[in-house]
């Protein structure tokens, strides 16, 4: 038994998925880590929202799987451009992590090829992992610095 659905205020209408959610029923929206979403409504522990890349297919997902982010959206036709309200360097670091995550995952699951030996793949995998961890640590420190000023 769900409560009343409420419109999400505009200042809290943008979020980012912080973990995966697999939709298991019609009307739910699957989330991948890093997905950006716009929110329409909220009720109890759920949001109704959509991905800017697919605004015609909104769905439900748990609130605990996303984090609200300050941003503005500019709608042109059916497409929405998200303008994060964070420092550009923080946004760039997050974009690098999203991009590298896909490459890192591909490298880890890549079969043996003549181009790369297993050892070379493992060394590259570990090297990229170290750099990604350094970026995450720097981002965490940056966020803590900002939170400490509030």
C-alpha positions as CSV (number, residue, x, y, z in Angstrom):
1,X,0.0,0.0,0.0
2,X,1.7,3.1,-1.2
3,X,1.2,6.7,0.0
4,X,0.5,9.7,-2.1
5,X,2.7,10.6,-5.1
6,X,4.2,14.1,-4.8
7,X,5.8,16.2,-7.5
8,X,9.6,16.4,-7.1
9,X,10.6,20.1,-6.6
10,X,12.7,21.4,-9.5
11,X,15.8,21.9,-7.4
12,X,15.8,18.1,-6.7
13,X,14.7,16.8,-10.1
14,X,18.1,15.6,-11.3
15,X,19.9,12.5,-9.9
16,X,22.6,10.0,-10.7
17,X,22.4,6.2,-10.2
18,X,24.9,5.1,-7.5
19,X,24.3,1.4,-8.1
20,X,22.6,-1.0,-10.5
21,X,18.8,-1.7,-10.4
22,X,17.3,-4.4,-12.5
23,X,13.6,-3.8,-13.3
24,X,11.7,-6.9,-12.4
25,X,8.2,-5.7,-13.3
26,X,6.5,-3.6,-15.9
27,X,6.6,0.1,-15.1
28,X,10.1,-0.1,-13.4
29,X,13.2,1.4,-14.9
30,X,16.5,-0.4,-14.9
31,X,19.5,1.6,-13.8
32,X,23.2,1.3,-14.5
33,X,25.9,2.9,-12.3
34,X,26.3,6.5,-13.4
35,X,23.0,6.8,-15.2
36,X,21.7,10.4,-15.2
37,X,17.9,10.8,-14.6
38,X,15.3,13.4,-14.3
39,X,12.5,13.0,-11.7
40,X,8.8,13.6,-12.0
41,X,7.3,12.3,-8.7
42,X,8.2,10.5,-5.5
43,X,6.3,8.3,-3.1
44,X,7.6,6.5,0.0
45,X,10.9,4.9,-1.1
46,X,10.4,5.3,-4.9
47,X,10.9,7.8,-7.7
48,X,9.2,8.1,-11.0
49,X,11.7,9.4,-13.6
50,X,13.4,9.0,-16.9
51,X,16.7,9.0,-18.6
52,X,17.4,12.1,-20.7
53,X,18.4,9.7,-23.6
54,X,15.0,8.1,-23.5
55,X,12.4,10.6,-22.1
56,X,9.4,8.7,-23.6
57,X,10.0,5.7,-21.3
58,X,9.8,6.8,-17.7
59,X,9.7,4.2,-14.9
60,X,9.9,3.6,-11.2
61,X,13.1,3.0,-9.2
62,X,14.1,3.0,-5.6
63,X,15.3,6.3,-4.0
64,X,18.2,4.6,-2.3
65,X,19.7,3.7,-5.7
66,X,20.3,7.4,-6.7
67,X,21.7,10.6,-5.4
68,X,20.2,14.0,-6.0
69,X,22.6,16.4,-7.8
70,X,22.4,20.1,-8.4
71,X,21.8,20.8,-12.1
72,X,19.7,22.5,-14.6
73,X,18.2,20.9,-17.7
74,X,17.6,22.5,-21.1
75,X,15.0,20.9,-23.2
76,X,15.4,21.1,-27.0
77,X,12.7,19.1,-28.7
78,X,12.5,15.7,-27.0
79,X,16.2,15.9,-25.9
80,X,17.3,17.3,-22.6
81,X,20.8,18.6,-22.0
82,X,22.0,18.4,-18.4
83,X,24.1,21.2,-17.1
84,X,25.7,20.1,-13.8
85,X,26.1,22.8,-11.1
86,X,29.3,21.3,-9.9
87,X,32.8,22.6,-10.5
88,X,34.0,21.7,-14.0
89,X,37.0,19.8,-12.8
90,X,34.8,17.5,-10.6
91,X,32.4,16.9,-13.6
92,X,35.4,16.1,-15.8
93,X,36.9,13.6,-13.3
94,X,33.5,11.9,-13.1
95,X,33.2,11.7,-16.9
96,X,36.7,10.2,-17.1
97,X,35.8,7.5,-14.5
98,X,32.6,6.7,-16.4
99,X,34.5,6.3,-19.6
100,X,37.4,4.3,-18.1
101,X,35.0,2.1,-16.2
102,X,33.7,0.7,-19.5
103,X,37.3,0.2,-20.9
104,X,38.5,-1.3,-17.7
105,X,35.6,-3.8,-17.7
106,X,36.3,-4.7,-21.3
107,X,40.0,-5.2,-20.5
108,X,39.2,-7.5,-17.6
109,X,36.8,-9.6,-19.6
110,X,38.8,-9.6,-22.8
111,X,39.8,-13.0,-24.1
112,X,43.4,-13.8,-24.8
113,X,44.5,-12.2,-28.1
114,X,47.8,-12.2,-30.0
115,X,48.0,-8.4,-29.4
116,X,48.0,-8.6,-25.6
117,X,49.3,-11.3,-23.4
118,X,47.4,-12.2,-20.2
119,X,50.3,-10.6,-18.2
120,X,50.1,-7.3,-20.2
121,X,46.3,-7.2,-19.8
122,X,46.7,-7.8,-16.0
123,X,49.4,-5.2,-15.7
124,X,47.3,-2.6,-17.6
125,X,44.2,-3.6,-15.6
126,X,46.1,-3.0,-12.3
127,X,47.6,0.3,-13.5
128,X,44.2,1.7,-14.6
129,X,42.7,0.5,-11.3
130,X,45.3,2.4,-9.4
131,X,44.7,5.6,-11.4
132,X,40.9,5.3,-11.0
133,X,41.3,4.8,-7.2
134,X,43.5,7.9,-7.1
135,X,40.8,9.9,-8.9
136,X,38.0,8.6,-6.6
137,X,40.1,9.5,-3.6
138,X,40.6,13.1,-5.0
139,X,36.9,13.4,-5.7
140,X,36.0,12.2,-2.2
141,X,38.4,14.7,-0.7
142,X,36.9,17.5,-2.9
143,X,33.4,16.6,-1.8
144,X,34.5,16.5,1.9
145,X,36.0,19.9,1.5
146,X,32.8,21.3,0.1
147,X,30.7,19.6,2.8
148,X,33.0,20.9,5.4
149,X,32.2,24.5,4.3
150,X,28.5,24.0,4.6
